[in-house]
């Protein structure tokens, strides 16, 4: 069963029982990603490692990448 099919079943059931509608599939995905990232940074602090911004490593990789045609 797909997420959309499950959502439709839950919506129908909520309408029959006069309960609140379920959230749309994927509605809280970004919040879950942010929470996971915050947890990883929190664990880094507890382990004594620096908690860097997630873009720091990506920027470092871009700057270190050899450019085509450069010597």
Secondary structure, DSSP 8 states (H G I E B T S, - for coil): --HHHHHHHHHHHHHHHT------TTTTHHHHHHHHHHHHHHHHHHTT-----HHHHHHHHHHHS--TT--
